[in-house]
Amino acid sequence: AVVSTQSTGMKSNQQNDGRWLGVLFVCVLLLSNVDSVCGIDLFPLPLKYTTGTNTISLSPKTFTFKPSQTNAALDFAIHRYHNIIFSNSPHFLYVERGGIFTRDEREKIDVNKEIASVNTLEINFFEDVELYVGVDESYELSINNEGMKVISRTVFGALRGLETFSQLVEYDGSRYYISNTPIFIQDSPRFKWRGLLIDTGRHFLPVNTILHVLNTMSFNKLNVLHFHMVDGDSFPFESKSLPKLSKAAYSKNAIYTHDDIKRVVEHARLLGIIVVPEIDMPGHTASWMIGYPNIVANCKNITTHLPLPWNAMSLDITKEETFEVIETLISEVSQLFPSEYIHLGGDEVHQKCFEEVESIRKYMEENGYATKVDKKWKYDTLRLWSEAQDKIQKISKKYNKKAVLWEETFNHNFWLDSSTVISVWLNQNKLKTVAESGKKVIMNYGYYVDRLLPMCDTFQSCPSSMNHWFSVEVWKDFYLNDPLKGIEISPIYQELVLGGEISAWGEIIDASNIDEKIWTRGVAVSERLWSDKSVVDIKDAERRISSFRCKLLKRGVLAGPLNVDFCDFDFDFLYKFELSNYQYQSNHNKSEFRLNYSSPDFFRKNKKNPPLSPPFFFYPPFPFPPPSQKKKKKKKKKKSTLR
């Protein structure tokens, strides 16, 4: 047997020293694998924990949560976690390199042995505070024969403690139980900003999909949803102040109303998640041209590295009208999102676009942004862009919002307000540079879950052994991608590194595959941002992520597997659509498949029985309008009067 206490490297508070020394972690050494057998099965891994050798049982009929005070977020969590905990848990089989074992084999319960039964979880928090980036999310969780208790300073710490508790409850087919008791956990996050970016400008995500994403974020102890709401491809936000903007939505059914936004924000708040909206500008704004063509620099013929030409378009930042629209929009969005932050883009502004538009060239020539060299104009588009970013930041500050901007604004030495946060996505080394300049910074670099390749500059620069059939375990890149790895920076500046964001850009992500794309690689990032920097054991992480993924499946999250394993989970729920949905119907003596969208004639012939999805699809969407759906009227031939 091996006897030890577990900690992730942080010192105990003096008041807890006796408690830590008094509770021992005892486990049986199986398969010569100490880490996998003795490691606690939680994700993300807590800061400190101790465990024992006993087991307690729980009864779904008599189990109660006992909060010290009422709170909407806690009430919501209690109802939610009761349903999560007392639904049958799937059996999990982890296939190790060198042996196979299951949790049931490691923690098999003797059915004849009497087990203590504890059926009350006390929840005590002391400060009723509003949600903000950096709010105290620490908690303590104790489980023993005398009782179970979550203690936290704020309700948001209690929410994190409830998530940990829910992961400890197991089901053996006849009873619910918690093994390895007594358990004591002391936990808090490493980083303040543990975010996920979703992109609804490229592919619209229904509100229920966003709520589902928020639920999954809470399981991973993430606390910021970066809502990249609009882009050059579409504008799915219903602005009451600027109603023509939503003309650039893909469909009337693909628009977020004010009520939709309020629903998302409130659901997030109840989960302890802050929603930070992004209105990217002045680049990525081609969709604005559909409703307000006068404020966009229409340079659609410009050649760029981007696959879609309209991404090169920018707002016309030479016009006062443009900034009036910007201020109106920021004012409206600020009222809908209570977060202290608003992301205002600032990335991929193609300066050549300004030179392509005659009116902008003339403005620069007449206002000191251009000089003649050898009878040719040389335009200072960088200064024009810099001054525009300055104005945009000041507008956001006017409405009590702190701006978040992409890395380019820092790289070009633009003036940045002291409250502005920089999102690093091009070069991880910029984290240190930004922090040492006194600016707050978050890292998106290396966390792009839409990326399919490992962290190489190009696929050609990866190891030559990676042939087209090579299995690339990209999740390991994500897991080991520490924002502060290899960066020598003083503790004062480390405080300015707020954290990081999983980035789920929407070009190849929609509601059909969002779970698989984000999770389980996003799970790996969640531990990197929550757990101590010393938690880097890939083998143990793979086991725990695979087990956690099985729990996610039980909770309705279609997370993909990391490697070979087995989750005894009923996947039949994916195929609840009866075959009757795939029926044939007769039309003009032809048999046509209901869901065959490949033929344009299909939609024309099935007006009375439309398919399950919208009956049109257009690409590219902007800046070019979709093809007309109207039929041309056939001219009637005049009857001849000749006989």
C-alpha positions as CSV (number, residue, x, y, z in Angstrom):
1,A,0.0,0.0,0.0
2,V,1.0,3.6,-0.6
3,V,0.2,6.3,2.0
4,S,0.6,9.9,1.0
5,T,-1.1,13.3,1.0
6,Q,-1.7,15.1,-2.3
7,S,-1.2,18.8,-3.0
8,T,-0.4,20.6,-6.3
9,G,2.4,22.6,-4.9
10,M,0.8,25.4,-2.8
11,K,1.4,25.8,0.9
12,S,-1.5,25.3,3.3
13,N,-2.9,28.1,5.4
14,Q,-1.7,27.8,9.0
15,Q,-5.2,27.3,10.3
16,N,-5.6,24.2,8.1
17,D,-2.2,22.6,8.8
18,G,-3.5,20.3,11.4
19,R,-6.4,19.2,9.2
20,W,-4.0,18.4,6.3
21,L,-1.7,16.4,8.5
22,G,-4.6,14.6,10.1
23,V,-6.2,13.2,7.0
24,L,-4.2,10.7,5.0
25,F,-4.6,9.6,1.4
26,V,-4.5,5.8,1.3
27,C,-4.8,3.7,-1.9
28,V,-4.0,0.3,-3.2
29,L,-1.2,0.0,-5.7
30,L,-2.6,-1.7,-8.8
31,L,-1.0,-2.4,-12.2
32,S,2.2,-0.7,-11.0
33,N,0.7,2.7,-11.9
34,V,0.8,5.0,-8.9
35,D,-0.4,8.1,-10.6
36,S,-3.4,6.6,-12.3
37,V,-4.6,4.5,-9.3
38,C,-3.9,7.1,-6.6
39,G,-4.9,10.2,-8.5
40,I,-8.3,11.7,-7.6
41,D,-10.7,11.5,-10.5
42,L,-11.6,15.2,-10.9
43,F,-11.3,17.7,-13.7
44,P,-9.9,20.3,-13.5
45,L,-7.6,19.0,-10.7
46,P,-8.1,20.9,-7.4
47,L,-5.3,22.9,-5.8
48,K,-5.1,20.7,-2.7
49,Y,-6.9,17.5,-1.7
50,T,-6.7,14.6,0.8
51,T,-8.6,11.3,0.6
52,G,-9.1,8.2,2.7
53,T,-10.2,4.6,2.2
54,N,-13.9,4.6,3.2
55,T,-17.1,4.9,1.2
56,I,-20.4,6.7,2.0
57,S,-23.7,6.2,0.2
58,L,-26.2,8.7,-0.9
59,S,-30.0,8.3,-1.4
60,P,-31.7,10.3,-4.1
61,K,-35.0,10.1,-2.3
62,T,-33.7,11.7,1.0
63,F,-30.7,13.7,-0.2
64,T,-31.0,17.4,0.5
65,F,-28.9,20.5,-0.2
66,K,-28.8,22.9,2.8
67,P,-27.8,26.4,1.8
68,S,-27.0,29.0,4.5
69,Q,-28.9,31.6,2.6
70,T,-31.1,32.0,-0.4
71,N,-29.6,33.1,-3.7
72,A,-30.9,32.8,-7.3
73,A,-27.7,31.4,-8.7
74,L,-27.4,28.8,-5.8
75,D,-31.1,27.8,-6.1
76,F,-30.6,27.2,-9.8
77,A,-27.4,25.2,-9.2
78,I,-29.1,23.0,-6.5
79,H,-31.9,22.1,-8.8
80,R,-29.5,21.5,-11.7
81,Y,-27.0,19.4,-9.8
82,H,-29.6,17.3,-8.1
83,N,-30.7,16.2,-11.6
84,I,-27.1,15.7,-12.7
85,I,-25.9,13.7,-9.7
86,F,-28.8,11.3,-9.4
87,S,-29.1,10.3,-13.0
88,N,-27.4,7.0,-13.7
89,S,-23.7,7.3,-14.3
90,P,-22.2,5.6,-17.3
91,H,-19.6,2.9,-16.8
92,F,-16.1,4.0,-18.0
93,L,-13.3,1.7,-19.2
94,Y,-9.9,3.3,-19.7
95,V,-7.5,1.4,-22.0
96,E,-3.9,2.1,-20.8
97,R,-0.7,1.4,-22.7
98,G,0.3,-1.8,-20.9
99,G,-2.9,-2.8,-19.2
100,I,-6.7,-2.3,-18.9
101,F,-8.5,-1.4,-15.7
102,T,-11.7,0.2,-14.7
103,R,-12.7,2.4,-11.8
104,D,-15.0,-0.4,-10.6
105,E,-12.0,-2.7,-10.3
106,R,-10.0,-0.1,-8.4
107,E,-12.8,0.9,-6.1
108,K,-15.0,-2.2,-5.9
109,I,-17.5,-2.0,-3.1
110,D,-18.2,-5.0,-0.9
111,V,-22.0,-5.3,-1.0
112,N,-22.0,-7.1,2.3
113,K,-20.1,-4.4,4.1
114,E,-22.0,-1.7,5.9
115,I,-21.5,1.7,4.4
116,A,-22.2,5.0,6.1
117,S,-25.0,7.0,4.7
118,V,-24.9,10.8,4.6
119,N,-27.7,12.6,2.8
120,T,-27.2,16.4,3.5
121,L,-24.7,18.7,1.8
122,E,-24.4,22.0,3.7
123,I,-23.5,25.0,1.5
124,N,-22.2,28.1,3.3
125,F,-21.1,31.3,1.6
126,F,-20.6,34.7,3.4
127,E,-20.5,37.5,0.8
128,D,-23.3,38.3,-1.6
129,V,-21.4,40.1,-4.4
130,E,-21.9,40.9,-8.0
131,L,-20.1,38.8,-10.7
132,Y,-16.9,40.4,-12.2
133,V,-13.6,39.2,-13.5
134,G,-11.5,38.3,-10.5
135,V,-14.4,37.6,-8.1
136,D,-13.4,35.1,-5.4
137,E,-14.2,31.6,-6.7
138,S,-12.3,29.7,-4.0
139,Y,-14.0,27.0,-1.9
140,E,-13.5,24.2,0.5
141,L,-15.3,20.8,0.3
142,S,-15.3,18.3,3.1
143,I,-16.9,14.8,2.9
144,N,-16.9,12.4,5.8
145,N,-19.2,10.1,7.9
146,E,-20.3,13.1,10.0
147,G,-21.4,15.2,7.1
148,M,-20.6,17.0,3.9
149,K,-20.0,20.7,3.5
150,V,-19.1,23.3,0.9
151,I,-17.7,26.6,2.4
152,S,-16.8,29.6,0.2
153,R,-16.6,33.4,0.5
154,T,-19.0,34.0,-2.4
155,V,-21.8,32.1,-4.1
156,F,-19.5,31.7,-7.2
157,G,-17.1,29.7,-5.1
158,A,-20.0,27.6,-3.9
159,L,-20.9,26.9,-7.6
160,R,-17.4,25.6,-8.3
161,G,-17.6,23.5,-5.2
162,L,-20.9,21.9,-6.3
163,E,-19.3,21.0,-9.6
164,T,-16.5,19.2,-7.8
165,F,-19.0,17.4,-5.5
166,S,-21.0,16.3,-8.5
167,Q,-18.0,14.6,-10.1
168,L,-17.3,12.6,-7.0
169,V,-20.7,10.8,-6.9
170,E,-20.7,7.5,-8.7
171,Y,-23.3,4.8,-9.4
172,D,-22.7,1.1,-9.4
173,G,-26.0,0.0,-10.8
174,S,-27.8,-0.2,-7.5
175,R,-26.6,2.7,-5.4
176,Y,-25.0,6.1,-5.5
177,Y,-21.8,6.5,-3.5
178,I,-18.6,8.5,-2.9
179,S,-15.5,6.5,-2.4
180,N,-12.1,7.3,-0.9
181,T,-13.6,9.2,2.0
182,P,-12.9,11.2,4.1
183,I,-12.2,13.8,1.4
184,F,-11.0,17.4,2.0
185,I,-10.5,19.7,-0.9
186,Q,-9.2,23.3,-0.9
187,D,-9.4,24.9,-4.3
188,S,-9.2,28.2,-6.2
189,P,-8.4,29.1,-9.8
190,R,-4.9,30.0,-11.0
191,F,-6.1,32.6,-13.5
192,K,-9.0,35.2,-13.3
193,W,-10.0,35.0,-17.0
194,R,-10.8,31.5,-18.2
195,G,-12.6,32.1,-21.4
196,L,-14.2,30.5,-24.4
197,L,-14.7,32.4,-27.7
198,I,-17.7,31.5,-29.8
199,D,-18.2,33.0,-33.3
200,T,-21.8,33.6,-34.5
201,G,-20.8,35.9,-37.3
202,R,-19.6,33.0,-39.5
203,H,-22.2,30.4,-38.5
204,F,-25.3,31.4,-36.6
205,L,-25.7,29.5,-33.3
206,P,-29.3,29.2,-32.0
207,V,-29.8,30.6,-28.5
208,N,-30.4,27.1,-27.0
209,T,-27.0,26.1,-28.4
210,I,-25.3,29.0,-26.7
211,L,-27.1,28.1,-23.4
212,H,-25.8,24.5,-23.9
213,V,-22.3,25.9,-24.4
214,L,-22.6,27.9,-21.2
215,N,-23.7,24.8,-19.2
216,T,-20.6,22.9,-20.5
217,M,-18.4,25.8,-19.6
218,S,-19.6,25.6,-16.0
219,F,-18.7,21.9,-15.9
220,N,-15.2,23.0,-16.9
221,K,-15.1,25.9,-14.4
222,L,-14.7,28.5,-17.2
223,N,-16.0,31.9,-16.3
224,V,-15.9,34.2,-19.4
225,L,-17.9,33.7,-22.7
226,H,-16.3,35.8,-25.4
227,F,-19.3,36.3,-27.7
228,H,-17.9,37.2,-31.1
229,M,-21.4,38.2,-32.3
230,V,-20.9,39.7,-35.7
231,D,-18.3,39.7,-38.5
232,G,-17.9,40.6,-42.1
233,D,-19.9,37.5,-43.1
234,S,-23.1,38.4,-41.3
235,F,-24.6,40.7,-38.7
236,P,-27.0,38.6,-36.6
237,F,-27.8,41.2,-33.9
238,E,-31.1,43.1,-33.9
239,S,-30.1,46.7,-33.2
240,K,-33.1,48.8,-32.3
241,S,-31.1,52.0,-32.8
242,L,-29.6,50.9,-36.1
243,P,-32.2,48.5,-37.5
244,K,-30.7,48.2,-41.0
245,L,-27.6,46.4,-39.6
246,S,-29.5,43.1,-39.2
247,K,-30.3,43.2,-42.9
248,A,-26.9,41.4,-43.1
249,A,-28.2,38.4,-41.1
250,Y,-28.4,35.1,-43.0
251,S,-32.1,34.9,-42.3
252,K,-34.8,36.6,-40.3
253,N,-34.6,33.5,-38.1
254,A,-30.9,34.0,-37.5
255,I,-31.0,37.2,-35.5
256,Y,-30.4,37.7,-31.8
257,T,-33.1,40.0,-30.3
258,H,-32.7,42.0,-27.2
259,D,-34.7,39.3,-25.3
260,D,-32.3,36.6,-26.6
261,I,-29.3,38.5,-25.4
262,K,-30.9,39.1,-22.0
263,R,-31.6,35.4,-21.7
264,V,-28.1,34.4,-22.5
265,V,-26.6,37.0,-20.1
266,E,-28.8,35.9,-17.2
267,H,-28.3,32.2,-17.8
268,A,-24.5,32.9,-17.8
269,R,-24.7,34.9,-14.6
270,L,-26.5,32.1,-12.8
271,L,-23.6,29.8,-13.8
272,G,-21.0,32.3,-12.6
273,I,-20.0,33.2,-16.2
274,I,-19.5,36.7,-17.6
275,V,-20.5,37.4,-21.2
276,V,-18.1,39.8,-23.0
277,P,-19.5,40.8,-26.4
278,E,-17.3,41.5,-29.4
279,I,-18.2,44.0,-32.1
280,D,-15.1,43.7,-34.4
281,M,-14.1,47.0,-35.9
282,P,-12.8,48.8,-38.0
283,G,-11.9,45.6,-39.9
284,H,-14.2,42.6,-40.5
285,T,-17.1,44.9,-41.2
286,A,-18.3,44.2,-44.7
287,S,-21.7,43.1,-43.4
288,W,-22.3,46.6,-42.2
289,M,-22.4,47.7,-45.8
290,I,-25.7,45.9,-46.5
291,G,-27.6,48.3,-44.2
292,Y,-25.3,51.3,-44.1
293,P,-23.2,51.3,-47.4
294,N,-21.9,54.9,-46.9
295,I,-19.7,54.0,-43.8
296,V,-17.8,51.0,-45.3
297,A,-14.8,51.2,-47.5
298,N,-15.8,49.0,-50.4
299,C,-12.6,47.5,-51.6
300,K,-13.9,44.1,-52.6
301,N,-11.4,43.8,-55.5
302,I,-8.4,44.0,-53.2
303,T,-6.1,40.9,-53.1
304,T,-5.2,39.6,-49.7
305,H,-4.0,36.4,-48.0
306,L,-7.6,35.9,-46.8
307,P,-9.7,33.2,-48.5
308,L,-12.8,35.5,-48.4
309,P,-12.3,38.9,-50.0
310,W,-14.9,40.8,-48.0
311,N,-12.8,40.2,-44.8
312,A,-10.4,42.9,-46.2
313,M,-13.1,45.5,-46.1
314,S,-13.0,48.1,-43.3
315,L,-15.2,50.9,-42.0
316,D,-14.6,54.2,-43.7
317,I,-12.8,55.9,-40.7
318,T,-12.6,59.2,-42.5
319,K,-16.3,60.0,-41.9
320,E,-18.0,61.4,-38.8
321,E,-21.1,59.4,-39.8
322,T,-19.1,56.2,-39.2
323,F,-18.2,57.2,-35.6
324,E,-21.8,58.2,-35.0
325,V,-22.9,54.7,-36.0
326,I,-20.1,53.2,-33.8
327,E,-21.1,55.2,-30.8
328,T,-24.8,54.4,-31.2
329,L,-24.0,50.7,-31.5
330,I,-21.6,50.6,-28.5
331,S,-24.2,52.5,-26.4
332,E,-26.9,49.9,-27.2
333,V,-24.6,46.9,-26.7
334,S,-23.3,48.3,-23.4
335,Q,-26.8,48.4,-22.0
336,L,-27.5,44.8,-22.8
337,F,-24.2,43.3,-21.5
338,P,-23.4,44.3,-17.9
339,S,-19.8,43.1,-18.1
340,E,-17.2,45.8,-17.4
341,Y,-15.4,44.7,-20.7
342,I,-16.4,45.0,-24.3
343,H,-14.2,43.5,-27.1
344,L,-13.8,45.9,-30.0
345,G,-11.6,43.9,-32.3
346,G,-8.8,45.9,-34.0
347,D,-7.4,43.0,-35.9
348,E,-6.6,42.3,-39.5
349,V,-7.2,45.8,-40.8
350,H,-6.0,45.8,-44.4
351,Q,-4.6,49.3,-44.9
352,K,-4.4,48.9,-48.6
353,C,-8.2,48.9,-48.5
354,F,-8.1,52.6,-47.6
355,E,-5.9,53.3,-50.6
356,E,-8.3,51.6,-53.0
357,V,-11.2,54.0,-52.2
358,E,-11.0,57.3,-54.0
359,S,-12.9,59.3,-51.4
360,I,-10.5,58.0,-48.7
361,R,-7.4,58.8,-50.8
362,K,-8.7,62.3,-51.3
363,Y,-9.3,62.8,-47.6
364,M,-5.8,61.6,-46.7
365,E,-4.3,63.9,-49.4
366,E,-6.2,66.9,-48.0
367,N,-5.7,66.3,-44.3
368,G,-2.0,65.5,-43.9
369,Y,-2.1,61.7,-44.1
370,A,-0.3,61.7,-47.5
371,T,2.9,63.0,-48.9
372,K,4.2,63.1,-52.5
373,V,7.3,61.1,-53.3
374,D,8.5,61.2,-56.9
375,K,5.2,62.6,-58.0
376,K,3.4,59.7,-56.3
377,W,1.3,59.8,-53.2
378,K,2.5,57.9,-50.2
379,Y,-0.3,57.4,-47.7
380,D,0.0,57.1,-43.9
381,T,-2.8,54.7,-43.4
382,L,-1.3,53.4,-40.2
383,R,-1.8,56.8,-38.5
384,L,-5.4,57.0,-39.8
385,W,-6.1,53.6,-38.3
386,S,-4.4,54.5,-35.1
387,E,-6.5,57.6,-34.6
388,A,-9.6,55.6,-35.3
389,Q,-8.7,53.1,-32.6
390,D,-8.1,56.0,-30.2
391,K,-11.6,57.3,-30.9
392,I,-13.2,53.9,-30.5
393,Q,-11.6,53.3,-27.1
394,K,-12.7,56.7,-25.9
395,I,-16.3,55.9,-26.9
396,S,-16.3,52.7,-25.0
397,K,-14.9,54.5,-21.9
398,K,-17.7,57.0,-22.2
399,Y,-20.2,54.1,-21.6
400,N,-18.1,52.8,-18.7
401,K,-16.6,49.9,-20.6
402,K,-13.0,48.7,-20.7
403,A,-12.0,47.9,-24.2
404,V,-10.4,44.5,-25.2
405,L,-8.4,44.7,-28.4
406,W,-6.6,42.2,-30.5
407,E,-2.8,42.1,-30.5
408,E,-2.2,44.2,-33.7
409,T,-3.2,47.4,-31.9
410,F,-0.3,46.8,-29.5
411,N,2.2,45.7,-32.1
412,H,1.7,48.9,-34.1
413,N,2.4,51.0,-31.0
414,F,-1.1,52.6,-31.0
415,W,-2.2,54.7,-28.0
416,L,-3.9,52.4,-25.6
417,D,-6.0,53.4,-22.6
418,S,-4.7,52.3,-19.2
419,S,-7.7,50.0,-18.8
420,T,-7.5,48.4,-22.2
421,V,-6.8,44.6,-22.3
422,I,-4.8,43.0,-25.1
423,S,-5.7,39.6,-26.6
424,V,-2.5,37.9,-27.8
425,W,-3.1,35.6,-30.7
426,L,-0.1,36.0,-33.1
427,N,3.0,35.6,-30.8
428,Q,3.0,34.1,-27.3
429,N,6.1,36.1,-26.4
430,K,4.1,39.2,-26.7
431,L,2.4,38.3,-23.4
432,K,5.6,39.4,-21.6
433,T,6.0,42.5,-23.6
434,V,2.4,43.6,-23.1
435,A,2.5,42.9,-19.3
436,E,5.8,44.7,-18.8
437,S,4.3,47.7,-20.6
438,G,1.7,47.8,-17.8
439,K,-1.3,46.5,-19.8
440,K,-3.5,43.6,-18.9
441,V,-3.3,40.7,-21.3
442,I,-5.1,37.4,-22.1
443,M,-3.8,34.6,-24.3
444,N,-5.7,33.1,-27.3
445,Y,-2.5,31.9,-28.9
446,G,-2.3,28.1,-29.1
447,Y,-5.9,27.6,-28.0
448,Y,-7.7,27.6,-31.4
449,V,-9.9,24.5,-31.2
450,D,-10.8,24.8,-34.9
451,R,-7.2,24.1,-35.6
452,L,-6.6,20.5,-36.8
453,L,-2.8,20.4,-36.8
454,P,-0.3,20.4,-34.0
455,M,1.5,23.6,-32.9
456,C,3.8,24.0,-35.9
457,D,4.1,27.0,-38.1
458,T,3.0,24.9,-41.1
459,F,2.3,21.2,-41.5
460,Q,5.6,20.9,-43.4
461,S,7.5,22.1,-40.3
462,C,6.1,19.3,-38.2
463,P,8.1,16.1,-37.7
464,S,8.5,14.3,-41.0
465,S,7.0,11.1,-39.4
466,M,3.6,12.8,-39.5
467,N,2.3,11.3,-42.7
468,H,-1.3,11.8,-43.9
469,W,-2.4,8.8,-41.9
470,F,-0.6,9.9,-38.7
471,S,-2.8,10.3,-35.6
472,V,-2.1,13.8,-34.2
473,E,-2.9,14.2,-30.5
474,V,-3.3,18.0,-30.7
475,W,-4.9,18.1,-27.2
476,K,-1.4,17.7,-25.7
477,D,-0.4,21.0,-27.3
478,F,-3.4,22.6,-25.7
479,Y,-2.7,21.0,-22.3
480,L,0.9,22.0,-22.1
481,N,0.4,25.5,-23.5
482,D,0.8,27.5,-20.3
483,P,0.4,31.3,-20.7
484,L,3.5,31.8,-18.5
485,K,5.6,28.9,-19.8
486,G,9.2,29.9,-20.5
487,I,8.4,33.5,-19.7
488,E,10.6,35.1,-17.1
489,I,8.5,37.8,-15.6
490,S,8.3,39.4,-12.2
491,P,5.3,38.6,-9.9
492,I,4.1,42.2,-10.3
493,Y,3.7,41.8,-14.0
494,Q,2.4,38.2,-13.7
495,E,-0.7,39.7,-12.1
496,L,-1.4,41.5,-15.4
497,V,-1.7,38.2,-17.3
498,L,-5.4,37.7,-16.6
499,G,-5.5,34.2,-18.3
500,G,-6.5,32.8,-21.6
501,E,-9.3,31.8,-24.0
502,I,-10.3,28.8,-25.9
503,S,-11.0,30.1,-29.4
504,A,-13.8,28.3,-31.4
505,W,-13.8,30.3,-34.6
506,G,-16.9,29.6,-36.7
507,E,-15.8,29.0,-40.2
508,I,-16.1,25.2,-39.7
509,I,-18.2,25.2,-36.5
510,D,-21.9,25.4,-36.1
511,A,-24.6,23.8,-33.9
512,S,-24.1,20.4,-35.5
513,N,-20.4,19.9,-34.4
514,I,-19.7,22.5,-31.7
515,D,-19.5,20.0,-28.9
516,E,-17.0,17.8,-30.8
517,K,-14.9,20.7,-31.9
518,I,-14.6,22.4,-28.5
519,W,-14.5,19.5,-26.2
520,T,-12.4,17.6,-25.2
521,R,-9.5,19.8,-26.3
522,G,-11.2,22.7,-24.5
523,V,-11.3,20.5,-21.4
524,A,-7.5,20.3,-21.5
525,V,-7.3,24.1,-21.6
526,S,-9.7,24.5,-18.7
527,E,-7.3,22.6,-16.5
528,R,-4.4,24.7,-17.7
529,L,-6.2,27.8,-16.7
530,W,-7.6,26.6,-13.4
531,S,-5.1,24.2,-11.9
532,D,-1.6,24.9,-10.5
533,K,1.2,25.2,-13.0
534,S,2.8,22.0,-11.6
535,V,-0.1,19.9,-12.9
536,V,1.5,18.7,-16.2
537,D,1.3,14.9,-16.1
538,I,0.1,14.0,-19.6
539,K,-0.6,10.3,-18.7
540,D,-2.8,11.2,-15.7
541,A,-4.5,14.0,-17.6
542,E,-5.4,11.7,-20.4
543,R,-7.0,9.3,-17.9
544,R,-8.9,12.0,-16.1
545,I,-10.0,13.8,-19.3
546,S,-11.3,10.5,-20.8
547,S,-13.3,9.8,-17.6
548,F,-14.6,13.4,-17.5
549,R,-15.6,13.1,-21.1
550,C,-17.8,10.1,-20.1
551,K,-19.5,12.3,-17.5
552,L,-20.0,15.0,-20.1
553,L,-21.8,12.5,-22.4
554,K,-24.1,11.7,-19.5
555,R,-24.8,15.4,-19.2
556,G,-25.7,15.7,-22.9
557,V,-22.4,17.1,-24.2
558,L,-21.2,15.2,-27.3
559,A,-17.5,15.5,-26.5
560,G,-15.2,13.5,-28.7
561,P,-12.7,10.8,-27.4
562,L,-9.1,11.6,-26.8
563,N,-7.9,8.0,-27.5
564,V,-9.0,4.4,-27.2
565,D,-11.5,4.0,-24.4
566,F,-15.0,2.8,-23.7
567,C,-17.9,4.7,-22.2
568,D,-20.9,2.5,-21.6
569,F,-23.3,5.2,-22.6
570,D,-26.6,5.0,-24.6
571,F,-25.7,6.7,-27.8
572,D,-29.1,5.8,-29.3
573,F,-30.5,9.2,-28.2
574,L,-28.6,10.6,-31.2
575,Y,-30.9,8.7,-33.6
576,K,-34.3,9.5,-32.1
577,F,-35.5,10.8,-35.4
578,E,-37.7,8.0,-36.7
579,L,-37.2,6.7,-40.2
580,S,-40.6,8.4,-41.0
581,N,-38.6,11.7,-41.1
582,Y,-36.8,10.3,-44.1
583,Q,-39.8,9.6,-46.1
584,Y,-40.3,9.5,-49.8
585,Q,-43.0,11.4,-51.5
586,S,-44.4,11.3,-55.0
587,N,-44.4,14.4,-57.2
588,H,-45.0,14.3,-61.0
589,N,-44.7,10.5,-60.8
590,K,-41.1,10.9,-59.4
591,S,-39.9,9.5,-56.1
592,E,-37.8,12.2,-54.3
593,F,-35.9,12.0,-51.1
594,R,-37.3,14.5,-48.5
595,L,-33.8,15.6,-47.3
596,N,-32.1,15.8,-50.7
597,Y,-30.8,19.4,-50.9
598,S,-28.5,18.8,-53.8
599,S,-30.9,19.7,-56.5
600,P,-32.3,23.2,-56.8
601,D,-35.4,21.8,-58.3
602,F,-36.2,20.0,-55.1
603,F,-37.2,23.2,-53.3
604,R,-39.2,24.4,-56.2
605,K,-41.2,21.2,-56.3
606,N,-41.9,20.9,-52.5
607,K,-43.5,24.1,-51.4
608,K,-46.3,22.3,-49.5
609,N,-43.9,20.0,-47.7
610,P,-40.7,21.9,-47.1
611,P,-37.6,20.2,-45.7
612,L,-36.6,20.3,-42.1
613,S,-34.0,23.1,-42.7
614,P,-34.4,26.5,-44.4
615,P,-35.0,26.0,-48.1
616,F,-32.1,28.0,-49.4
617,F,-28.4,28.4,-49.0
618,F,-26.2,31.0,-50.5
619,Y,-22.4,31.3,-50.6
620,P,-20.7,33.6,-50.3
621,P,-23.2,35.7,-48.3
622,F,-21.5,39.1,-48.3
623,P,-20.9,41.6,-49.6
624,F,-22.8,40.1,-52.5
625,P,-26.5,39.7,-51.9
626,P,-28.1,36.2,-52.3
627,P,-29.5,35.3,-55.6
628,S,-33.2,36.2,-56.1
629,Q,-35.6,33.5,-55.1
630,K,-38.4,35.0,-57.3
631,K,-39.5,33.2,-60.4
632,K,-39.5,35.0,-63.7
633,K,-43.0,35.3,-65.0
634,K,-43.4,33.6,-68.4
635,K,-44.9,35.8,-71.0
636,K,-48.1,34.4,-72.4
637,K,-48.1,33.9,-76.1
638,K,-50.8,35.7,-78.0
639,K,-53.1,33.5,-79.8
640,S,-52.9,33.8,-83.6
641,T,-56.0,35.3,-85.3
642,L,-55.1,33.4,-88.4
643,R,-57.1,30.3,-89.1
